Amino acid sequence: MPEKLTVDLHPIYRSDRDIAAAVRTVLFRAAGEKVPLVEIIVGKGSGKLRGRVLAMLKQPHVKKLYRRVEVAPGNDGMVLVHLK
């Protein structure tokens, strides 16, 4: 069992639909495999992608899957999702 799963959103940053699908897929996979941590790489640009990801994670049906969300300490380009 892996300690964490990682998804890089750089290649699909233009499509909200692809971003939502990628994040949902990795969260469902992590929940199914009992992986405690998901790293979502959003990059250090203007912060718009990070904002879209954080907004998506606040949706009620997605919020049920995780315990907490944080921006990685010392790395603004990564969002850490701690699962239940």
C-alpha angles and dihedrals in degrees: 000000000000119000093224144006123219131204123186114208097187096100094051103035094125098059119070090191093055092045092052092046093049094048094045091048094052092045093050091046092049092048091049094048094041093240108165100209137041121191115205112194109209101160131236099269124117093320096245094118091048089051092051091049093048091048091051091050090055093063110115097237091051095040090065090069100060142048100212144347127215140168107246111263109253093006117079090181096071132066117202119208116194111204128212 
